């Protein structure tokens, strides 16, 4: 059995020998670089309009940098292994300085923004978010440059349940599936090369997948389940499962992974969050498109911070606002833009749909395999 602790945090394959095996041989992009750019913006427009329509969201501006003391930056994992870029702003000859961080994700900021923009339950926002995650290993589908459709919807306390989460995920999936149909109409050369996305997602709890593959670590379990179902939503990511490990570590102060739930067949479970994963027929690997969840309330925030020994976070403005009921209850998530476009446009590498930095070894590898990485 592979060490189950190895892939609980920190995405990416981990070495370039294995990446070379993942990148396809005899690859040829279906779309030219010019066609790719047209398709990117056609997909972006469709998805942004679709999310706004399906979830009653409006597009809003989003920060690239935040004040260190605000507590709204995303630390991604509870172990602190991925830290944001921090810098000092020597304002007014250092008389009124600021310490700032580059956003890693807008997860917490969005919830604060619901109050800023006066969103009532049933109303929400979506952003064209850009971020930097310097601690990623750079491979074919992980980049230091992150672009996401980050969205957040204000909800009521009665909507903090699996049924509501499931309905939101299904509406979101309709948008992604619709984008595929739209792209195939506009760019018919995309048709028929690979199986289309299924009309519906299969919903499974992380505990269910562990029951099927008890000896496999998380990524191998996901790979195995995607051989059965090419598109899944996995509930309950963050709670410690029966084998003593979480499916994957999740930060303790945004998604609610501790709340008790009941599965469709009556079994006790935990967690009001999850991920959308699909099978990528080009790389022959698991492909994560989105992470989302019902956000913590005062009770689950305190409980999760206790479990992760991070109660000192409660001194930060964002966390105090949750405890004091000063910001709306919400559900939200992030949809990886480049990840989604890579899949829909049948690309082998993120660098074909986004411009960022890559190590020379990876650029040379892509060149040898006829993968056109943008620079």
N, C-alpha and C positions, 0 to 999 in steps of 0.2 A: 504493500500500500504506500502510495506517495504521501509525504508529510502533509497533513491537512492544514497545518499552520502556514504553509508556504504561500498560499494565494488568498488569504483572508483580507489583505490590504495591499495596495500597490499594484496597479494594473500593468499590463504589458507582458510580452513573452519572456523577456529577461536576457536574451543573448542573440547575437546576429547570425550565429550558425543555424539556430532554429527558425529565425525569420526567413532566411534564404529558402528553407524548405516550405514555408507557408506561401511565399510569393509565387504565383502561378508561372509555369513554363509555357512558352508559346503564346504569351498574352498579346492581345491586340485590343485596344480600346474601341468600343463600338462608336463612340462619338469623338470627333476631332477636338483639339483644345478650344477652338472657336465655338463649335456646337455645344461643348461642355459648359462654357460660360453662359450661353443662352439658356440652356436647360437648368442650370443652377438657379438663375433668377426667376425662371418660370415656376420652378418648384417652390422657391422661397415665397413667392407671392401667393401661390395656391395654399400652402400650409399655413401661412400667417392669417390669411382670410378665413381658412377653414377652422382653425383653432378659435379665432374670434367668434365665428358663427356658432360652432358647436358648444362652446363653454361660456359664451357671453363675456368675452374678454375684449379689452381695448389695448392697442399698442401704446407703450409708454417708454420714455427714455430710461436708461439704466447706467449706474456708475461704473467706471473702470477702476477707480481708486476709492478707498474708504478710510476714514479715520481709525487708527489702531484702537482707540479707546471705545469705539462704538459697539464692538462685539458682533458686528453683522457680517464679517468675513466668514467664509466657509472653510473649515479645516478638513472636510472630506471624510476623514477617518478618525475614530476615537483614539487611536494610539499616538497621534501627533506626528506621524511619519512624513506628512506632506505639509510643508509650511509655506506661507505666502511670501512674496517678495516685499520687503519692508524698506522704506527710505525716509530720510529726514528732509523736511521742507524748511529751509533757513529763511523764514519769512520775516520781513521788517528787521533785517540785521540781527536775526535770532531773538528779537524782543517778543514776537508773537509766533513762535515756531509751531509746526505741526509734524506729527509722525503719521505716515500713511502706509497703506498696504495696497498692492495690486489685487484686485478681486480674483478669487479662485472659482467662485460661483456666486450667483446672486440669490441663493436660497433664502437667507435670512432677510436681506434687504427687501425682497419682494413682499414679505409679510408686513414689514414696517410700512412699505409703500401703499399697501391697501388702505391703511389709515390716512396716509398723506393725501391720497387721491379720493378719499371719501367713498370707498367701495362698500356697499351694503351686501348682505348675504345674497348669493346668486350672481354677483358682479365680480369681475376680476381683471387682471392685466396680463399681457404677454410682452416680452422684451426680445430684442435682437442682441443678445448678450455676448460680450467678448471678455475673455479672461486669460490668465497665464498660470499654468501649473508646472513649476520648474522641476518638480520631483518625479515626473513621469519618466519611465523608460520609453524612448522614442522608437516605435515600431511601425507597422503598417496601418494600425488604427488607433494609435495613441500619439498625441502631439503636445508640445508645451503650450501651443496656442489652442484655445478652446473657444468654440462658437456654439451657442445653444439658443433654442427658443425656450427661454425660462418663463414659466407662467405660474400664476397664483390666483386662486378663486376663494373669495370669502364664503364661509358656510355657517350653518347653525350647529349647535351642539348635537341635535338629533341626527345630523348627517355624518357624524363621526363613526362610521361603521363600514363593514366590508361591502355591503350591497351598494352603498353610494360610491365607494372607491371603484368597484367593478364597473358601474355604469359610466363613470368618468373615463376610465381606461378604454372602454368600448367606443365611446364617442371620439376619443383621441385616435384610436386605431382606424376609425372610419376616415379620418382626415389623411392619415399616412397611406392607407390603401387607395383613397381617391387620388392622391398625388401620383401614385404609380399609374393609375388608369389615364390620368391627364397627360402624363409624360409620354406614355405609349401612343396616345393620339397625336401629340405634337411631334414626336420623334419616333416614327414607326420602326426605325432600325433597332430600337430597344426590344421590340416584340419577339417572343419565341426563343430567345437565346437561353433563358433559364426559367425555372418554374416561377409563376407569379406568386406574390404574397397571398396567403389564404384570406378568405373573407372575414374569418373570425379568429381571435386568439383563443388558445387553450389556457385556462387559469388553474394553477397548481400552487400549493403551499410549499415553501422550502422544506418543511418536514416530510411532505409527500415524496419529494425528489430524493431526500436522504433515505427514506424507506426503500426506494427502488434500488439505490446504489449506495449502500451503507459504507463500503470500503473506499469510495472514490472521494478525492477532494473536490472543492466547489466547482472549479472550472471544468473538470472532467465530468462531473455530474450534469452540468449544464450542456456540455457537448453531447452527452449520451441522451438526455431527454429531447434535445433538438433533432435527434435522428428519428424519434417517434413523432414529434410534433414540430413543424418548422417555424412556428411562432408561438411564444408562450409569455404569460405574465406570471411571475413568481412572487407570491405573497410572503410577507414576514421576514424581511431581510434585516438582520441585526440582532434578533433574539437568539439566545443560546439554544441549540437544538439538542436532540436526544443523545448525540455523540459527544456533547460537551463543547462544541464549537458553534459560533454563528455561521450562517450561510456565507456571509461576508460582513466585515465590520462596518458599521455606519455611525456617523457622528451622533451624539446624544441629544443635540439641541435643535433639530429641525423635524425629521420624520419621526412618527410615533411607531416604534417597533416593540413596545413593551405592553401595550394594552391587550387584555385578554379578549379573544374572539372565539367563535365556534365555526368549524368548517361546515360545508354543505351537508355532510353526512353525520354531523353532530359531535365531532371530536374537538376537544379543547385545543386552541392554537393561540398564537400571539402575533401582533403586528398589524398595522393599518397602512402598510407601504408595500412597495415592490418594484420590479424591473420588467421592462419589455425586452425580450431577446429573440432574435431570429437566427436562422441558419443562413450563412453567407455561401452561396454556391460557387463563388469565384475563389475565395481563400479557403473554403472548406473548414470554416471555423465558426464558433459562436460569435454573435455580433450583437452587442448591446446598443439599443436605440434610445432608451429612456429610463430614467429613474424618477419615482414620484411617490407621494404618499400624503395621507392626512397628517397635518402638522401637530406637534406636541401642544397639549394644553398645560395648565399649571401643574396638574397632578403628574402627568406622564413626564414632563420636563424634569421635575424634581426627582422622580424615581429613576429616570435614565442617567441623570448626572450623579446620582448616588451610586448606581451600579458601576459607573465608569470612573469614580473617584474624581469628579470634576465639579463639585459643588461650588468651588470658587467662581465659576462662570456666573453664578447668580448675582454677582456684584455688577455685572455689565448692563448697560441700558436696555439692550435687546431682551435679555433674559428677565430683567425686572419688569419690563412691559408685559411679558407673558404672564408672570406671576400675578401682576396687578390687574389683569384683564384689560389692558390699555390698547391692545391691538387685536384685530379680528381673529377668530378661529378660521382656519383655512385648510385647503388642500392645494398642492402644487407639485411641480416637477420641472425637469429639464429634458428637452429632446435634443440630442446632439445633431447639430446642423450638418457638419461634414460627414459624420457617421451615416446619417440618413441619406445624404446625397451620394455618398460612396456606394451605398447599397442600391438606390434607385437608378443611378446612372451606370451601374455595372462596372465599377472601378475596383482595381486591386489595391489601391493605396490612398490614404487620406490626402497625400500631397498632390493628387490629381484634381482635387476640388477645393483646396485651400492653400494659401501661400504662407509659409512659415519657415523655420529653420530645421534642417535635418543634418545629421552627421554625414561626413563624406563617405563613410563605409556604406551607409544605407543608400545614398544617392547613386553611388557606383553600382550597387546591387540592382537598383531599379533600372538604371540605364541598360545594364546587361540583359534584363528581362523585358525590355521594350515598354517600360512603365514611365510615362512622361510626368515627372514631378515638377510642379510649378515653382518658379523662383522669382 
